[in-house]
Amino acid sequence: MKHPSLRDQAYAIIKNKLLHQEIAPGERIREDILAEEISMSRTPVREAVNQLTAEGFISYVPRKGLFAIELSRKELEDLLDVRLSLELLSVDRCINIIDDHEQQLGKVKKTLEEWELAIKNKRYDECNSYDSEFHLGLAYITQNIKLITFSKDIESFMQIARVTEKKHFTEEMYESSLKEHKEICAAIERKDKETAFNALRENIRNMKKNIRI
């Protein structure tokens, strides 16, 4: 089994910090300080930062330096529009092939159970991860490699958006979000495309409504 390189390790650590806003949106990024924080040399950190910059998670401002991505409301809305298009395709494909993939749908339902337990135990910080796992779980059922890849890319940015979105969430709002996802899953299981599509659209509408930037 191939072990991840130092660059790959640095990339995973720094990206995780960005996704969970341990590096705040708009915060300046200094490679020397990052290298010290994660106990690595400057070279793998620089390579990881270059990759994250190319992917859009870090922005370079001439004569000022590197900064963590700070998504505008318009950028978030554009991301949500793209995400909706991908998920409509994902759900359509899931329903067409679900008879052969009941085990994978079971994993998605398990994610919903864990999500519900997290809310009951007030572990709200875990809800973002379960939200992401749910949507990626549907993409994996499709077995469409390109769809999975694009969904992963979108979900990475969406994790940043969710941290921002859910800073003001109440328990009722977490429960409402979970309910929307349960409706999507139940409609897929029933092979009810119209209801699944409507539930997806409602989920996106509510995310847009909850954007506070």
N, CA and C of each residue as an Amber inpcrd file, in Angstrom:
protein
   639
   0.8280000  -1.1960000   0.0000000   0.0000000   0.0000000   0.0000000
   0.8670000   1.2530000   0.0000000   0.5790000   2.1560000  -0.9400000
   1.3820000   3.3640000  -1.0640000   1.0150000   4.3670000   0.0120000
   2.0370000   4.8850000   0.7010000   1.8020000   5.8780000   1.7420000
   1.7340000   7.2690000   1.1180000   0.8650000   8.1460000   1.6490000
   0.7730000   9.5020000   1.0970000   2.0790000  10.2640000   1.2800000
   2.4210000  11.0560000   0.2960000   3.6390000  11.8600000   0.3680000
   3.4520000  12.9780000   1.3880000   4.5450000  13.6400000   1.7320000
   4.4600000  14.7760000   2.6530000   3.5790000  15.8750000   2.0660000
   3.6690000  16.0680000   0.7390000   2.8290000  17.0690000   0.0890000
   1.3550000  16.7010000   0.2450000   1.0300000  15.4290000   0.0480000
  -0.3580000  14.9860000   0.1770000  -0.8530000  15.1340000   1.6180000
   0.0360000  14.8220000   2.5670000  -0.3400000  14.9760000   3.9730000
  -0.5940000  16.4450000   4.3080000   0.2990000  17.3150000   3.8410000
   0.1400000  18.7520000   4.0830000  -1.1360000  19.2660000   3.4340000
  -1.4090000  18.7940000   2.2170000  -2.6160000  19.1970000   1.4920000
  -3.8710000  18.8280000   2.2900000  -3.9220000  17.5890000   2.7810000
  -5.1000000  17.1190000   3.5310000  -5.2990000  17.9310000   4.8070000
  -4.2180000  18.2070000   5.5180000  -4.3180000  18.9480000   6.7830000
  -4.7840000  20.3850000   6.5370000  -4.1670000  21.0540000   5.5600000
  -4.5000000  22.4600000   5.2970000  -5.9180000  22.5820000   4.7430000
  -6.2890000  21.6730000   3.8440000  -7.6430000  21.7250000   3.2860000
  -8.6750000  21.5180000   4.3880000  -8.4040000  20.6040000   5.3000000
  -9.3190000  20.3630000   6.4150000  -9.4780000  21.6220000   7.2630000
  -8.3880000  22.3370000   7.4820000  -8.4430000  23.5920000   8.2420000
  -9.3070000  24.6260000   7.5320000  -9.2010000  24.6620000   6.1990000
  -9.9970000  25.6060000   5.4160000 -11.4800000  25.2270000   5.4410000
 -11.7690000  23.9300000   5.2630000 -13.1560000  23.4750000   5.2060000
 -13.8780000  23.6860000   6.5290000 -13.1620000  23.5560000   7.6360000
 -13.7840000  23.6990000   8.9520000 -13.5610000  25.0900000   9.5470000
 -13.0300000  25.9900000   8.6970000 -12.8000000  27.3850000   9.0660000
 -11.9070000  27.5330000  10.2870000 -10.9840000  26.5630000  10.4760000
  -9.9120000  26.7670000  11.4500000  -8.9770000  27.8460000  10.9110000
  -8.9420000  27.9590000   9.5840000  -8.3860000  29.1350000   8.9200000
  -9.6060000  29.8970000   8.4200000  -9.8870000  31.0450000   8.9910000
 -11.1300000  31.7610000   8.7090000 -11.1480000  32.3160000   7.2850000
 -12.3370000  32.4040000   6.6690000 -12.4590000  33.0180000   5.3480000
 -11.8540000  34.4240000   5.3530000 -11.0070000  34.6880000   4.3680000
 -10.3690000  35.9900000   4.2760000  -9.0960000  36.1220000   5.0930000
  -8.7860000  35.1140000   5.9000000  -7.5810000  35.1740000   6.7400000
  -6.3280000  35.0070000   5.8880000  -5.2980000  35.7790000   6.2020000
  -4.0430000  35.6750000   5.4690000  -3.3520000  34.3620000   5.7970000
  -2.7430000  33.7610000   4.7980000  -2.0580000  32.4850000   4.9590000
  -0.5660000  32.6820000   4.7480000   0.2020000  32.3060000   5.7380000
   1.6660000  32.3740000   5.6250000   2.2330000  30.9650000   5.6950000
   2.9710000  30.6030000   4.6760000   3.4930000  29.2400000   4.5800000
   4.4120000  28.9010000   5.7410000   5.2120000  29.8620000   6.1880000
   6.1380000  29.5820000   7.2810000   5.4000000  29.2580000   8.5750000
   4.3370000  30.0100000   8.8470000   3.5590000  29.7630000  10.0630000
   2.8020000  28.4380000   9.9560000   2.2290000  28.1630000   8.7760000
   1.5370000  26.8910000   8.5640000   2.4770000  25.7150000   8.7570000
   3.6730000  25.8190000   8.2000000   4.6570000  24.7430000   8.3030000
   4.9860000  24.4580000   9.7660000   5.1010000  25.5220000  10.5470000
   5.3970000  25.3530000  11.9700000   4.2130000  24.7160000  12.6930000
   3.0000000  25.1510000  12.3410000   1.8010000  24.6340000  13.0020000
   1.6110000  23.1410000  12.7840000   1.8960000  22.6720000  11.5660000
   1.6430000  21.2600000  11.2610000   2.9300000  20.4250000  11.3060000
   4.0090000  21.0430000  11.7910000   5.2860000  20.3510000  12.0050000
   5.8170000  19.7060000  10.7210000   5.8650000  20.5170000   9.6690000
   6.4190000  20.0690000   8.3940000   7.3720000  21.1210000   7.8580000
   8.1930000  20.7160000   6.9100000   9.0950000  21.6630000   6.2760000
   8.3190000  22.5480000   5.3010000   8.9410000  23.6250000   4.8500000
   8.2590000  24.5900000   3.9900000   7.9070000  24.0030000   2.6220000
   8.7310000  23.0900000   2.0970000   8.5310000  22.6200000   0.7220000
   7.1900000  21.9160000   0.5190000   6.8370000  20.8750000   1.3020000
   5.5310000  20.2370000   1.0890000   4.3640000  21.1710000   1.3630000
   4.5430000  22.0950000   2.3090000   3.4910000  23.0660000   2.6100000
   3.2930000  23.9920000   1.4150000   4.3850000  24.4610000   0.8330000
   4.2930000  25.3400000  -0.3350000   3.6090000  24.6190000  -1.4930000
   3.9770000  23.3620000  -1.7030000   3.3680000  22.5960000  -2.7980000
   1.8670000  22.4040000  -2.5530000   1.4940000  22.1300000  -1.3050000
   0.0830000  21.9510000  -0.9680000  -0.6880000  23.2580000  -1.1510000
  -0.1060000  24.3550000  -0.7170000  -0.7480000  25.6680000  -0.8590000
  -0.9240000  26.0150000  -2.3350000   0.0760000  25.7010000  -3.1540000
  -0.0330000  25.9530000  -4.5930000  -1.1980000  25.1680000  -5.2050000
  -1.3520000  23.9080000  -4.7650000  -2.4490000  23.0920000  -5.2820000
  -3.8020000  23.6400000  -4.8420000  -3.9000000  24.0390000  -3.5800000
  -5.1560000  24.5850000  -3.0640000  -5.4940000  25.9310000  -3.7190000
  -4.4640000  26.6670000  -4.0830000  -4.6810000  27.9210000  -4.8110000
  -5.2260000  27.6330000  -6.2030000  -4.6520000  26.6290000  -6.8670000
  -5.1190000  26.2460000  -8.1990000  -6.5630000  25.7560000  -8.1590000
  -6.9530000  25.1220000  -7.0560000  -8.3080000  24.5820000  -6.9170000
  -9.3270000  25.6210000  -6.4540000  -8.8320000  26.8010000  -6.0610000
  -9.7460000  27.8750000  -5.6840000 -10.0180000  28.0290000  -4.2050000
  -9.3500000  27.2450000  -3.3560000  -9.5830000  27.3450000  -1.9180000
  -8.7370000  28.4450000  -1.2650000  -7.6860000  28.8360000  -1.9470000
  -6.8150000  29.9190000  -1.4960000  -6.6790000  30.8960000  -2.6560000
  -6.7380000  32.1750000  -2.3460000  -6.5890000  33.1840000  -3.3970000
  -5.2920000  33.9570000  -3.1980000  -4.6750000  34.3060000  -4.3110000
  -3.4400000  35.1080000  -4.2660000  -3.7670000  36.5380000  -4.6630000
  -3.4320000  37.4740000  -3.7970000  -3.6480000  38.8920000  -4.0660000
  -2.2850000  39.5340000  -4.2870000  -2.0170000  40.0490000  -5.4950000
  -0.7160000  40.6480000  -5.7830000  -0.3150000  41.7050000  -4.7540000
   0.9240000  41.6200000  -4.3280000   1.5490000  42.5450000  -3.3740000
   0.9610000  42.4580000  -1.9620000   0.0170000  41.5330000  -1.7620000
  -0.5640000  41.3590000  -0.4280000  -0.3440000  39.9580000   0.1320000
  -0.4130000  38.9570000  -0.7320000  -0.1520000  37.6000000  -0.2700000
  -1.2910000  36.6250000  -0.5250000  -1.3020000  35.5520000   0.2560000
  -2.2690000  34.4760000   0.1110000  -3.3600000  34.5900000   1.1800000
  -4.5960000  34.3050000   0.7690000  -5.7200000  34.4250000   1.6930000
  -6.6830000  33.2550000   1.5160000  -7.2930000  32.8230000   2.6210000
  -8.3140000  31.7760000   2.5450000  -9.4980000  32.3110000   1.7570000
 -10.0940000  31.4420000   0.9570000 -11.2210000  31.8530000   0.1310000
 -12.3360000  32.4450000   0.9740000 -12.9220000  33.5150000   0.4750000
 -14.0370000  34.1780000   1.1440000 -15.1590000  34.2880000   0.1150000
 -16.0880000  33.3570000   0.1740000 -17.1400000  33.2890000  -0.8330000
 -18.1500000  34.4220000  -0.6580000 -18.4960000  35.0490000  -1.7770000
 -19.5300000  36.0770000  -1.7490000 -20.9070000  35.4040000  -1.8310000
 -21.9520000  36.1700000  -1.5760000 -23.3000000  35.6240000  -1.6900000
 -23.5510000  35.1220000  -3.1100000 -23.1170000  35.8990000  -4.1110000
 -23.3170000  35.5150000  -5.5150000 -22.5910000  34.2080000  -5.8170000
 -21.3690000  34.0570000  -5.3200000 -20.6130000  32.8250000  -5.5500000
 -21.3020000  31.6260000  -4.9030000 -21.8430000  31.8200000  -3.6990000
 -22.5490000  30.7350000  -3.0200000 -23.8120000  30.3470000  -3.7900000
 -24.5410000  31.3420000  -4.2620000 -25.7510000  31.0540000  -5.0260000
 -25.4180000  30.3170000  -6.3210000 -24.3120000  30.7110000  -6.9700000
 -23.8870000  30.0270000  -8.1950000 -23.5140000  28.5770000  -7.9000000
 -22.8190000  28.3590000  -6.7800000 -22.4560000  26.9970000  -6.3750000
 -23.7040000  26.1500000  -6.1410000 -24.6850000  26.7370000  -5.4920000
 -25.9160000  26.0050000  -5.2000000 -26.6780000  25.6640000  -6.4770000
 -26.6370000  26.5550000  -7.4640000 -27.2900000  26.2670000  -8.7380000
 -26.6180000  25.0830000  -9.4360000 -25.2850000  25.0710000  -9.4160000
 -24.5520000  23.9620000 -10.0260000 -24.8230000  22.6780000  -9.2540000
 -24.8260000  22.7850000  -7.9300000 -25.0640000  21.6110000  -7.1010000
 -26.4370000  21.0160000  -7.3810000 -27.4480000  21.8680000  -7.5400000
 -28.7920000  21.3780000  -7.8280000 -28.8220000  20.5940000  -9.1390000
 -28.1750000  21.1230000 -10.1600000 -28.1460000  20.4270000 -11.4570000
 -27.4840000  19.0590000 -11.3340000 -26.3720000  19.0080000 -10.5980000
 -25.6690000  17.7360000 -10.4000000 -26.5350000  16.7530000  -9.6170000
 -27.2350000  17.2490000  -8.5980000 -27.9980000  16.3480000  -7.7450000
 -29.2840000  15.8700000  -8.4050000 -29.8650000  16.6840000  -9.2600000
 -31.0210000  16.2070000 -10.0240000 -30.6080000  15.0330000 -10.9050000
 -29.4300000  15.1500000 -11.5240000 -28.8980000  14.0490000 -12.3330000
 -28.5920000  12.8420000 -11.4580000 -27.9890000  13.1010000 -10.2940000
 -27.6150000  12.0270000  -9.3760000 -28.8470000  11.2520000  -8.9040000
 -29.8820000  11.9740000  -8.5020000 -31.0980000  11.3290000  -8.0110000
 -31.8120000  10.5810000  -9.1330000 -31.8590000  11.1750000 -10.3230000
 -32.4680000  10.5090000 -11.4750000 -31.7950000   9.1680000 -11.7440000
 -30.4630000   9.1710000 -11.7290000 -29.6970000   7.9460000 -11.9730000
 -29.9010000   6.9470000 -10.8280000 -29.9170000   7.4400000  -9.5870000
 -30.1310000   6.5640000  -8.4320000 -31.4410000   5.7970000  -8.5500000
 -32.5020000   6.5210000  -8.8800000 -33.8210000   5.8950000  -8.9720000
 -33.8640000   4.8460000 -10.0840000 -33.1610000   5.1140000 -11.1760000
 -33.1540000   4.1670000 -12.2990000 -32.4560000   2.8520000 -11.9720000
 -31.4840000   2.8980000 -11.0400000 -30.6730000   1.6950000 -10.7880000
 -30.7730000   1.1980000  -9.3450000 -31.6790000   1.7970000  -8.5470000
 -31.6700000   1.5440000  -7.1060000 -31.9030000   0.0770000  -6.7500000
 -32.6140000  -0.6640000  -7.5770000 -32.8690000  -2.0770000  -7.2690000
 -31.5710000  -2.8720000  -7.1430000 -30.5430000  -2.4420000  -7.8480000
 -29.2560000  -3.1440000  -7.8070000 -28.2980000  -2.5530000  -6.7850000
 -28.7490000  -1.5310000  -6.0550000 -27.8340000  -0.8470000  -5.1370000
 -28.5010000  -0.5590000  -3.7930000 -29.2730000  -1.5010000  -3.3090000
 -29.9770000  -1.3040000  -2.0370000 -29.0100000  -1.1800000  -0.8620000
 -27.8820000  -1.8790000  -0.9520000 -26.9050000  -1.8150000   0.1390000
 -26.3140000  -0.4050000   0.2560000 -26.0140000   0.2120000  -0.9060000
 -25.4650000   1.5660000  -0.8820000 -26.4960000   2.5640000  -0.3630000
 -27.7750000   2.3660000  -0.7310000 -28.8190000   3.2490000  -0.2090000
 -28.9400000   3.0630000   1.3050000 -28.7070000   1.8370000   1.7680000
 -28.7160000   1.5860000   3.2060000 -27.6710000   2.4120000   3.9340000
 -26.5110000   2.6210000   3.2950000 -25.4540000   3.4400000   3.8970000
 -25.8970000   4.8940000   3.9840000 -26.6060000   5.3560000   2.9580000
 -27.1200000   6.7220000   2.9740000 -28.1320000   6.8910000   4.1070000
 -28.9980000   5.8950000   4.2780000 -29.9960000   5.9480000   5.3610000
 -29.3110000   5.9050000   6.7260000 -28.2140000   5.1700000   6.8230000
 -27.4480000   5.1200000   8.0690000 -26.8770000   6.4960000   8.3980000
 -26.4450000   7.2220000   7.3720000 -25.9500000   8.5840000   7.5760000
 -27.0350000   9.4680000   8.1700000 -28.2660000   9.3070000   7.6790000
 -29.3870000  10.0840000   8.2100000 -29.6410000   9.7450000   9.6810000
 -29.5050000   8.4640000  10.0410000 -29.6900000   8.0480000  11.4380000
 -28.6310000   8.6830000  12.3410000 -27.3900000   8.6970000  11.8630000
 -26.3040000   9.2950000  12.6450000 -26.4880000  10.7980000  12.7610000
 -26.9790000  11.3940000  11.6930000 -27.2690000  12.8280000  11.6770000
 -28.3400000  13.1620000  12.7230000 -29.3970000  12.3480000  12.7600000
 -30.4730000  12.5690000  13.7180000 -29.9750000  12.4160000  15.1450000
 -29.1180000  11.4290000  15.3760000 -28.5530000  11.2140000  16.7100000
 -27.6780000  12.4000000  17.1270000 -26.9440000  12.9440000  16.1740000
 -26.0910000  14.1040000  16.4710000 -26.9380000  15.2930000  16.9160000
 -28.0850000  15.4940000  16.2610000 -28.9760000  16.5970000  16.6450000
 -29.5390000  16.3560000  18.0470000 -29.9780000  15.1280000  18.3020000
 -30.5520000  14.8040000  19.6190000 -29.5470000  15.0470000  20.7330000
 -28.2670000  14.7650000  20.4360000 -27.2200000  14.9370000  21.4460000
 -26.5440000  16.3070000  21.3640000 -27.1420000  17.1950000  20.5230000
 -26.6680000  18.5750000  20.3720000 -25.2160000  18.6520000  19.8820000
 -24.8210000  17.6680000  19.0780000 -23.4870000  17.6880000  18.4600000
 -23.6230000  18.3230000  17.0670000 -23.9740000  19.5970000  17.0880000
 -24.3250000  20.2690000  15.8450000 -23.1470000  20.4060000  14.8820000
 -21.9300000  20.4250000  15.4360000 -20.7590000  20.5530000  14.5650000
 -20.5970000  19.3450000  13.6400000 -21.2170000  18.2160000  13.9790000
 -21.1100000  17.0250000  13.1410000 -22.1100000  17.0380000  11.9770000
 -23.1050000  17.8950000  12.0610000 -24.1780000  17.8840000  11.0630000
 -23.6780000  18.2350000   9.6680000 -22.7180000  19.1490000   9.5730000
 -22.1740000  19.5190000   8.2650000 -21.5730000  18.3140000   7.5640000
 -20.8520000  17.4940000   8.3220000 -20.2080000  16.3150000   7.7360000
 -21.2460000  15.3080000   7.2570000 -22.2960000  15.1070000   8.0530000
 -23.3480000  14.1670000   7.6480000 -24.1110000  14.6860000   6.4290000
 -24.3060000  15.9840000   6.3650000 -24.9450000  16.5950000   5.1970000
 -24.1400000  16.2830000   3.9420000 -22.8330000  16.4900000   4.0350000
 -21.9480000  16.2180000   2.8960000 -21.9290000  14.7320000   2.5440000
 -21.8610000  13.8750000   3.5780000 -21.8370000  12.4230000   3.3480000
 -23.1020000  11.9600000   2.6300000 -24.2350000  12.5490000   2.9800000
 -25.5050000  12.1860000   2.3520000 -25.4460000  12.4270000   0.8450000
 -25.0610000  13.6080000   0.4550000 -25.0660000  13.9610000  -0.9700000
 -24.0080000  13.1820000  -1.7580000 -22.8490000  12.9910000  -1.1540000
 -21.8270000  12.2030000  -1.8340000 -22.2410000  10.7360000  -1.9160000
 -22.9560000  10.2710000  -0.9050000 -23.4430000   8.8850000  -0.9220000
 -24.3450000   8.6220000  -2.1110000 -25.2060000   9.5900000  -2.4350000
 -26.0690000   9.4470000  -3.6070000 -25.2570000   9.4370000  -4.8860000
 -24.2450000  10.2880000  -4.9490000 -23.3900000  10.3270000  -6.1450000
 -22.6710000   9.0000000  -6.3440000 -22.2110000   8.3940000  -5.2480000
 -21.5000000   7.1120000  -5.3580000 -22.4120000   6.0050000  -5.8780000
 -23.6900000   6.0650000  -5.5320000 -24.6170000   5.0440000  -6.0230000
 -24.6710000   5.0470000  -7.5480000 -24.5560000   6.2200000  -8.1610000
 -24.6720000   6.3230000  -9.6230000 -23.5510000   5.6060000 -10.3560000
 -22.3790000   5.4730000  -9.7090000 -21.1880000   4.8710000 -10.3170000
 -20.7150000   5.6510000 -11.5490000 -21.1450000   6.8980000 -11.6410000
 -20.6900000   7.7920000 -12.7070000 -19.4780000   8.5550000 -12.1910000
 -18.2930000   8.2000000 -12.6800000 -17.0490000   8.7410000 -12.1360000
 -16.9900000  10.2560000 -12.2470000 -17.3850000  10.8050000 -13.3830000
 -17.3510000  12.2510000 -13.5620000 -18.3170000  12.9440000 -12.6040000
 -19.4950000  12.3810000 -12.4460000 -20.4760000  12.9540000 -11.5280000
 -19.9530000  12.9270000 -10.0980000 -19.3200000  11.8210000  -9.7230000
 -18.7380000  11.7070000  -8.3810000 -17.6460000  12.7570000  -8.1820000
 -16.7760000  12.9040000  -9.1800000 -15.6790000  13.8730000  -9.0850000
 -16.2020000  15.2940000  -8.9480000 -17.1600000  15.6730000  -9.8050000
 -17.7160000  17.0200000  -9.7390000 -18.4640000  17.2440000  -8.4240000
 -19.1510000  16.2170000  -7.9490000 -19.8790000  16.3330000  -6.6820000
 -18.9190000  16.5350000  -5.5140000 -17.7970000  15.8390000  -5.5370000
 -16.7830000  16.0170000  -4.4980000 -16.2630000  17.4440000  -4.4910000
 -15.9950000  17.9720000  -5.6880000 -15.4900000  19.3470000  -5.7890000
 -16.4910000  20.3310000  -5.2060000 -17.7530000  20.1710000  -5.5910000
 -18.8000000  21.0660000  -5.0930000 -18.9630000  20.9260000  -3.5890000
 -18.9380000  19.6940000  -3.0910000 -19.1500000  19.4690000  -1.6610000
 -18.0500000  20.0880000  -0.8090000 -16.8370000  20.1440000  -1.3290000
 -15.7600000  20.7880000  -0.5780000 -16.0740000  22.2560000  -0.3410000
 -16.5190000  22.9420000  -1.3860000 -16.8940000  24.3400000  -1.2250000
 -18.1460000  24.4820000  -0.3670000 -19.0670000  23.5120000  -0.5100000
 -20.3010000  23.5780000   0.2650000 -20.0390000  23.4150000   1.7620000
 -18.9920000  22.6830000   2.1260000 -18.6690000  22.5460000   3.5440000
 -18.3200000  23.8980000   4.1390000 -17.5900000  24.7060000   3.3670000
 -17.2660000  26.0600000   3.8170000 -18.5480000  26.8680000   3.9540000
 -19.4310000  26.7380000   2.9450000 -20.6910000  27.4840000   2.9520000
 -21.5560000  27.0830000   4.1430000 -21.5910000  25.7750000   4.4600000
 -22.4440000  25.3050000   5.5540000 -21.9810000  25.8300000   6.9060000
 -20.6660000  25.9220000   7.0960000 -20.1630000  26.4610000   8.3670000
 -20.6580000  27.8890000   8.5440000 -20.6170000  28.6690000   7.4410000
 -21.1060000  30.0440000   7.4810000 -22.6160000  30.0770000   7.6890000
 -23.3170000  29.2430000   6.9280000 -24.7800000  29.2120000   6.9600000
 -25.3040000  28.8260000   8.3400000 -24.6650000  27.8350000   8.9840000
 -25.2350000  27.2410000  10.1890000 -24.7360000  27.8670000  11.4910000
 -23.9850000  28.9570000  11.3750000 -23.5670000  29.6450000  12.5930000
 -24.7670000  30.1850000  13.3580000 -25.8470000  30.4830000  12.6240000
 -27.0350000  31.0520000  13.2660000 -28.1730000  30.0430000  13.3600000
 -27.8940000  28.7600000  13.0620000 -28.9360000  27.7320000  13.0660000
 -29.4370000  27.4620000  14.4770000 -30.7470000  27.2550000  14.5860000
 -31.3600000  26.7740000  15.8150000 -31.5540000  25.2590000  15.6850000
 -31.9130000  24.6110000  16.7910000 -32.1640000  23.1740000  16.7430000
 -33.2890000  22.8600000  15.7580000 -34.3060000  23.7220000  15.7220000
 -35.4230000  23.5120000  14.8010000 -34.9640000  23.5630000  13.3460000
 -34.0060000  24.4210000  13.0410000 -33.5030000  24.5420000  11.6700000
 -32.6890000  23.3090000  11.2810000 -31.9150000  22.7800000  12.2460000
 -31.1870000  21.5340000  11.9840000 -32.1710000  20.4000000  11.7080000
 -33.2230000  20.3430000  12.5020000 -34.2260000  19.2860000  12.3280000
 -34.9500000  19.4310000  10.9940000 -35.2140000  20.6670000  10.5970000
 -35.8810000  20.9180000   9.3180000 -35.0040000  20.4730000   8.1530000
 -33.7010000  20.7540000   8.2480000 -32.7650000  20.3370000   7.2020000
 -32.7130000  18.8170000   7.1030000 -32.6670000  18.1530000   8.2510000
 -32.6510000  16.6900000   8.2600000 -33.9280000  16.1370000   7.6350000
 -35.0570000  16.7470000   7.9460000 -36.3380000  16.3020000   7.3930000
 -36.3340000  16.3770000   5.8750000 -35.7760000  17.4460000   5.3320000
 -35.6930000  17.5980000   3.8770000 -34.8950000  16.4520000   3.2550000
 -33.8040000  16.0920000   3.8950000 -32.9590000  15.0260000   3.3700000
 -33.6370000  13.6620000   3.5030000 -34.3910000  13.4750000   4.5710000
 -35.1500000  12.2320000   4.7210000 -36.1860000  12.0960000   3.6060000
 -36.8080000  13.2130000   3.2410000 -37.8080000  13.1980000   2.1720000
 -37.1690000  12.8230000   0.8350000 -35.9700000  13.3330000   0.5920000
 -35.2460000  12.9970000  -0.6390000 -34.9700000  11.4960000  -0.6790000
 -34.4510000  10.9760000   0.4320000 -34.0920000   9.5590000   0.5070000
 -35.3300000   8.6680000   0.3540000 -36.4120000   9.0230000   1.0320000
 -37.6340000   8.2240000   0.9640000 -38.2040000   8.2160000  -0.4480000
 -38.1380000   9.3480000  -1.1240000 -38.6500000   9.4250000  -2.4920000
 -37.8080000   8.5690000  -3.4440000 -36.4940000   8.5480000  -3.2170000
 -35.6290000   7.6780000  -4.0310000 -36.0030000   6.2230000  -3.8150000
 -36.2290000   5.8540000  -2.5600000 -36.5690000   4.4730000  -2.2360000
 -37.9020000   4.0690000  -2.8770000 -38.8180000   5.0300000  -2.9800000
 -40.1110000   4.7570000  -3.6110000 -40.0570000   4.8940000  -5.1340000
 -38.9200000   5.3490000  -5.6300000 -38.7320000   5.6290000  -7.0630000
 -39.6850000   6.7200000  -7.5450000 -39.8630000   7.7090000  -6.6900000
 -40.7590000   8.8310000  -6.9630000 -39.9020000  10.0390000  -7.3660000
 -39.6260000  10.1540000  -8.6510000 -38.7230000  11.2070000  -9.1220000
 -39.2670000  12.6070000  -8.8660000 -40.5310000  12.8000000  -9.1180000
 -41.1060000  14.1420000  -8.9670000 -40.9580000  14.6510000  -7.5420000
 -41.2830000  13.7980000  -6.5570000 -41.1610000  14.2090000  -5.1560000
 -39.7030000  14.4290000  -4.7780000 -38.8160000  13.5680000  -5.2560000
 -37.3860000  13.7050000  -4.9560000 -36.8430000  15.0090000  -5.5250000
 -37.2090000  15.3010000  -6.7740000 -36.7440000  16.5370000  -7.4140000
 -37.2720000  17.7640000  -6.6650000 -38.5400000  17.7280000  -6.2710000
 -39.1250000  18.8650000  -5.5490000 -38.4610000  19.0580000  -4.1900000
 -38.1380000  17.9430000  -3.5110000 -37.4680000  18.0270000  -2.2160000
 -36.0640000  18.6000000  -2.3620000 -35.3700000  18.2140000  -3.4260000
 -34.0370000  18.7730000  -3.7020000 -34.1210000  20.2810000  -3.9290000
 -35.0860000  20.6870000  -4.7450000 -35.2310000  22.1150000  -5.0420000
 -35.5630000  22.9020000  -3.7740000 -36.4080000  22.3240000  -2.9150000
 -36.7640000  22.9830000  -1.6590000 -35.5410000  23.1220000  -0.7530000
 -34.7150000  22.0990000  -0.7110000 -33.4970000  22.1410000   0.0890000
 -32.5680000  23.2590000  -0.3840000 -32.4110000  23.4030000  -1.6900000
 -31.5510000  24.4540000  -2.2420000 -32.1560000  25.8350000  -1.9690000
 -33.4830000  25.9510000  -2.1320000 -34.1330000  27.2390000  -1.8460000
 -33.8990000  27.6640000  -0.4020000 -34.0050000  26.7230000   0.5130000
 -33.7990000  27.0460000   1.9230000 -32.3510000  27.4100000   2.2170000
 -31.4060000  26.7350000   1.5450000 -29.9960000  27.0950000   1.7310000
 -29.7420000  28.5190000   1.2590000 -30.3090000  28.8610000   0.1160000
 -30.1400000  30.2440000  -0.3860000 -30.7580000  31.2410000   0.5870000
 -31.9200000  30.9070000   1.1360000 -32.6040000  31.7940000   2.0740000
 -31.7850000  32.0100000   3.3370000 -31.0130000  30.9790000   3.7270000
 -30.2480000  31.0470000   4.9750000 -28.8600000  31.6410000   4.8250000
 -28.4770000  32.0030000   3.5880000 -27.1700000  32.6200000   3.3770000
 -27.1690000  33.9930000   4.0330000 -26.2030000  34.2170000   4.8910000
 -26.0910000  35.5200000   5.5540000 -24.6770000  36.0600000   5.3730000
 -24.4710000  36.6950000   4.2400000 -23.1700000  37.2950000   3.9270000
 -23.3890000  38.7470000   3.5340000
